[in-house]
Structure formats: C-alpha cells, structure tokens
Amino acid sequence: MLNLKRFDLIKNQIYEAVISVYNEDKEPTAAPMGVTIINESTFFIKPFKQTSLLKHLTYSKCGVANFTLNPLIFYLTAFKEKNPQGKLPLNLFKPASYVDAPKLKNSILYMEFTVNKVLNESIDRAKIECNITRIEEGNEKIQPYCRGLFAVLECIIHATRVKKYFLEKNFNEAEKLIQLIHYYRDLIERVAPQTDYAKLTKTIIEDCEEWRRRSK
C-alpha cells in the first residue's frame, strides 16, 4: 500500500471525494462524500441514512474514494436524475485494482477500501469506518488554482442541501443556501466568465428554481 504521507493527506481533514461502488445489480454508481482521514490505514464517511450509497456499501462492503477536481463529475454523481435514464454512464468507470468495485476512469488519486464498521452517528446520519487497501495516482491533469473551481464546487455541495431542504419544506434554510449560490455565481462571473464553471453554475441555479416551484 502506498503511504498517505506521499500524497500529503492530513489526519482529521475532510476531503471532498466521489465514492464509487457496485449496487446490488452489479451496476457501477457513485456519490460525492466527505472523507475524513483517521490514520494511515483508516478513514470514515458520514452518509445520510436514507441515501442509496449507505445501502450499497452495506451490501458490497467495499468501494473506491475517487479524488477529482472535475465539477461536472460531482454534479452528475450528486444529481443522478441529470443522467440518461437516471443512471451514471458506464463509460465513466473502470474496475478497481484490488477491491470488487468500480472507479472513475479519470481521477487525481484513488483510495480503494473495505468497510470495517457501520455505526450510528446521529438521527439522520451513519458513520462508516473504512480500511484503506490501496492508494494509487490517477491520470487527471491538475490545473493551476482558479477561484472559480472552488466556487462551483461549493455551489454543487450547497445545491444538494437546497434540494433536501425544499423536500422537507424547510424554506428558510433553502433560501439561505440559494443566496450563497448566487454569491458564488457572481464570483465566477468575475474570475471565470464564459467558462464551464459559469455554465454549470447557471444550471445549478435553474435547478434550485425548479425545486422551489415544486415545493409550493
């Protein structure tokens, strides 16, 4: 197994990743998830209890944490209804090297893992402790830092909660997050206008408006 220190992964720091796993029909699927490093061989994630990711990991007992900076991947894995037939395209994936799970074809870093424990974290969240079996570099190119990347990723993360809040009729919290999304949209228009970041943020705002209409 490759050493975490080689990749500068820091303990107790949450990294945004895309967790890929096979479902019960052996179809590849994935979802964004924060990954917290415990030590050189262990990390944990905290999925909501109603998510399919928790169900799939409980069934398969293994998966891959894909570390990517591609906002479109985060968007498509967070909102699967945006994909044809509501399923992620098979050509996004390839088999993992050491565990029985899929991984993204393009990623900066792959962390293959097995599930050690599934714990009760809170009323609405589980805590999954995972054992790292393999870390390897991917082939995704790393671009120089642009604030637009940070901003669009924050928009996607906020949008997942906006959708949830509107479904729960929690309008105040939903509108607070929409204000933040508009703030990041304005930032992107300054630092990355007419880019894929700007186009994706426009789509996210349209999504939020649609969820608002449906909630009334």
N, C-alpha and C positions, 0 to 999 in steps of 0.2 A: 504494500500500500504506500502511496506517495505521502509525504509528510505535509501536514497542514501549514507548517511554517514556511514551506517553499512558496505557498500561494498567499501568504500574509493574511490568512483568515484568523480573525481575532475572537477570543472567547467572549461570550456574553454580548456579542454584537449581532443585531438582526440583519440578515442579508435577504434581499428580495430574490426569489428564485421561482422557477416553474417546476413543479413536481409532476413527473410523468409516471404512469402506472398502467397496467392492463386492467380492464374491467372483467366482470365475470364471463363475458363472451369472448375474452382474449383480444379485445379491441383496444388499441392504444388511446389513451386520453391523458389530459394534463390540466393543471390549475395553478395559478400563481399562489405563492405561500411564503411567509417569512420564515427563514431558517435561522435558528439560534445555536451557535456552536457551544457545546459544553466542555469538551476536551478534544484531544487529537483523534479520538475514535467514536465520538458520540455527538449528536445534535438533536434538537427537538423542534417540532412544529405544533401549531395550535389551530387546527381547522375547526370551523363551526360544526356542531353535531349533525346538522341537517344536510351537510354537503355530501355529494357523491364521492369526493376524494377520501373522506374518512371511511366510507363503506368499502371502497376499492382497496385501500391499504389494509384494512382489517381482513379482507379476503385474501389478497395476494401476498401480504407480509413482506413486500419489498418494492423498491422504486428507485427513481433517479432524481436528484436535485440538479436541475439544469440552470447554470448561471449565465444569463444572456442580458444584453442591453438593447434588444430589439423590441421597441414598444408595441409593434404590431403583434408579436407573439404573446405578449402579456394581455393585449386586448382580446385576441381571438380565443385564448385559453380561459380568460375570465368570463367572456360572454359567448358561450358556445353557440347560442342561437344565431349569431352572426355568420356562422359557417354553413355550407350547404347541408341540408337535412339535419342541422343542429349538431353535427359531429365534426371533429377536427380532421382535416385531410390526412390520409395515411402517409402521404409523401413528406409530411413534416418530421417523421420519425424513422429511426433505425433501431435494431436490437442493442440492448446494453451489453457490455463486455463480460460481466461477472454475475449479474443477477437476472432473474427472469422478468424483465421489464423493458419498456421502450425508453429511448432517449431522443432528444431533438437532434436532427441532423446537423444543425448549426448551433454552437454554443461556445462560450469562452472557456467554461470549466464544467466538468461532470463530476458529481459525487454520488456514486452508487451506494445503496444502503439496504439493510434489512430492518424490519420493525422489531423492536425489543419489547416495548410495553405500550399499551394504550390506557391512559389514565383519565380520570375525570378532573378537568381543570376548573370548570365553573358550570353554571346553569346551561349556558349555550355553547361552550367550547370543550373539546377534548385536548389532551396533550399526548402527542405520540413521540416516544423516545426511540431514536433510530441509531443503529450501529453502522458506521461507515465501513464499507468493504473495499472501495476503490475510489481514488481520485485521479482524474486524468484531464489533460488540457484538450480543449476543442479547437475548432478551426475558425471561429467567428473573429473577424477583424475588429480591433479596438480602435475607435475613433478618438481624436482629441476632444477634451471636455467641452461641451456646449450646454449652457443653462437650459436650453430648450428640451434636452433629453430628460433632465431631472424634472422639469415642469410637466411634460406629457406623461411620465410615469406616475407622478403624483395625481394627475387627473384621472388616470385609469384606476388607481387604488381608491381614490375618493368616490369614483363612479360606482364601484362595487357596493359601497355602503349606501350611496344615494338610492340605488335600486332596492336594496333591502329595507331602507327606512320608508320609502314610499309604499312598499308592500305591507309594512307594519302600520301604515298611516301615521308615522312619526314625521309630520311635515316640517316641524321646526328644525330638526337635525338635518333633514334632507336639504332644506333651503340654505342652511349654513354651509354645507359642503358644496352646493352649487355655486355659492358666492366665491369660495376658494377656487373652484374650477375656472370661473370667469377671470379671477386674478391671474391664474397661471396661463390662461389663454392670452391675456394681454401681454404677459411676459414673453410668451412665444412669438407673438406678433412683432415684438421689438427685436428679439435676438435671433429668431429663425423664421422670418416671414416666408410664405410661399414654399414651405418645405413639407415633407411627410408628417413632421411633428404638428404643424399647423392644421393640415388636413384631418389628421386623426383627432385632434382636439375639437375641431368643428363637429365631427361625427359624434364624439362623446357628449357634447352639449345638446345635440339633436336627440340623442338617446335619453338624456335627462328630461328634456321637454316632453318626450313621448311617455316616459314613466310618470311624470307629473299629471299628464292628461288622463292616463289610465287609472290613476289613483283616486280621481274625483268621482 
